[in-house]
């Protein structure tokens, strides 16, 4: 990056012009997407999207979190596209437009967490990533866990770096449940004749903005809720007992196998996160730093869990940090 371009401050969508942008330029870009379905190893349909330009020589693959879908990420896709990145993303099995796995189509469910990892590997092979000079991973929450497990199990991956947004390396649990959460989940799953909601989880309902633990951005939160109200096929409610214990087991593996992560890694932590465990993220980073000198932790102060859907102050900080991290990696790879 030359000195002049380094001084140019990136311009992102802001809350003040969000509604105009989401119905205008962002919608226009979204309409230009390529999309389709690909069958997974076990024949589950996985929905994918790509936003590309002949002028771009770098790309990001975006791995979203639980209850999310590609359509929710239109604003982020647009902002990154404006910074010169092609966008490739997909809906996890059981979410978005991908195949649902059980009769209750709104229950968060997976048979084995590694199924998510296999799906990401499939999509990495499907997207034309070899054509780019630079390629990065961006992964949020559950997606951060999936992307981490992918990197740990696929050393020949095509990525130059990864940015993790509030990754799920543990979940927020009462202290007395932490030592026994996996075993409790396994027992509850085993004694139920069919998939059931984990304790404290329930079917989908549009939680009021005032009660939400995800974002402090009124306009972004209401747009996301309206999207799911208008397109009920995108809705996902609470997690099943099987999803919970499978997710907790995968979280332990993320921390256990940090040595397998060789590429530059940025972790964006939301200081006010009440969904995933920040202490687990710190544990992951301390362990990773022993074998990987190209890792960094950035705390987004004041942010709730969905950093990339937060109020402008938090979101701008996160995007600036992430894009600077990518630019630094790219300059070293030139």
C-alpha positions, -999 to +999 in steps of 0.1 A: +000+000+000+015+034-010+016+063+014-012+083-003-037+054-003-028+046+033-040+081+043-075+076+027-101+067+053-124+040+042-161+050+040-186+025+053-224+026+055-235+046+085-267+045+106-277+079+093-279+067+057-285+030+064-321+029+052-313+048+020-283+026+013-300-008+021-328+000-003-305+016-029-268+008-035-267-022-013-298-037-028-285-030-063-252-049-055-272-077-039-293-081-070-261-087-090-250-117-069-244-152-083-260-178-061-269-215-062-269-247-042-244-274-038-249-308-022-228-317+008-212-351+015-245-363+031-266-347+003-277-317+023-283-287+001-260-258+009-269-224-004-241-201-015-236-165-029-208-147-047-204-109-055-175-104-079-159-078-101-134-081-130-115-053-113-109-072-080-078-093-073-085-102-037-114-119-019-130-127+014-149-158+024-174-149+051-186-176+076-216-164+096-230-174+130-259-194+144-293-182+133-277-161+105-278-162+067-261-146+037-290-122+032-285-107+066-249-097+057-257-075+027-244-043+043-210-059+053-207-075+018-213-041+003-187-023+025-161-049+018-169-050-019-163-012-020-128-018-005-119-040-035-128-075-023-148-101-040-173-117-016-180-154-012-204-168+015-229-194+022-257-205+046-249-232+071-268-265+070-300-260+089-300-222+084-310-196+058-319-212+025-298-243+030-314-276+038-331-280+072-322-311+091-351-320+113-389-317+113-388-286+135-373-263+108-367-234+133-347-254+159-310-249+158-296-284+152-266-302+139-258-339+142-221-335+144-203-301+146-177-314+121-205-314+095-202-276+095-165-279+090-169-303+061-194-279+045-169-250+048-142-272+032-167-280+004-174-243-002-137-234-002-132-260-030-163-246-048-154-209-048-127-200-074-102-188-048-071-198-067-076-169-091-070-143-064-037-127-053-050-124-017-077-143+001-089-139+036-115-155+060-139-136+081-159-156+106-184-146+133-194-164+165-203-200+157-187-193+123-155-184+141-154-218+157-161-235+124-134-216+106-109-223+133-116-260+132-113-259+094-079-243+096-068-268+122-078-298+100-070-285+065-034-273+065-034-269+027-061-241+028-058-211+004-061-183+029-036-156+038-052-145+071-084-148+092-104-123+112-126-137+139-155-116+151-166-126+187-157-163+180-175-190+199-147-207+219-170-210+248-205-198+257-217-177+286-229-201+312-235-198+350-203-209+368-219-240+383-229-253+348-195-249+331-179-281+344-209-303+336-225-286+306-213-311+280-224-341+301-258-326+308-264-319+271-254-354+262-278-369+287-307-347+277-300-355+241-299-392+248-331-394+267-352-374+242-369-394+215-365-365+191-345-333+190-355-309+218-346-274+228-318-270+253-327-256+287-334-219+284-339-221+246-372-217+228-388-214+193-381-183+172-396-150+183-387-114+174-370-102+206-377-065+212-347-042+206-348-031+242-342-067+254-317-078+229-281-088+237-268-086+201-266-050+190-271-014+201-278-002+166-316+004+165-317+007+127-296-024+119-313-045+145-348-036+133-338-042+096-326-077+106-358-085+125-379-072+097-360-094+072-369-125+092-405-113+097-409-108+059-391-140+050-401-167+076-381-193+057-349-176+071-359-179+108-340-200+133-350-201+170-331-216+200-305-243+200-312-280+206-295-300+233-274-318+207-262-285+191-251-272+225-230-301+236-216-306+201-207-268+200-190-270+235-169-300+224-158-281+193-150-251+214-126-272+235-109-285+204-104-249+191-084-241+222-067-274+225-053-274+189-041-238+185-007-250+174-023-261+141-031-225+131-002-211+111-016-180+093-020-145+107-051-142+129-070-112+142-096-117+170-121-089+175-136-092+210-168-074+220-163-060+255-200-063+264-205-098+250-232-118+268-235-146+242-200-162+240-172-164+265-146-136+264-124-155+289-123-185+265-112-161+237-084-148+259-073-184+267-073-192+230-051-161+222-026-167+250-021-203+238-020-193+201+006-166+208+031-193+220+033-208+185+020-180+162+037-146+163+013-132+137-018-130+159-036-100+174-064-093+198-085-061+194-111-053+220-140-033+206-150-014+237-187-009+243-197-035+217-222-063+222-219-097+205-227-087+169-197-064+163-203-061+126-240-051+131-233-027+160-236+011+163-213+030+140-187+038+167-181+001+173-186-012+138-163+014+122-136+006+147-139-031+139-139-026+102-109-003+103-090-028+124-098-057+102-090-040+069-057-026+083-049-062+094-056-075+059-037-047+043-006-054+064-008-091+055-012-082+018+018-058+019+040-086+033+028-110+006+036-087-023 
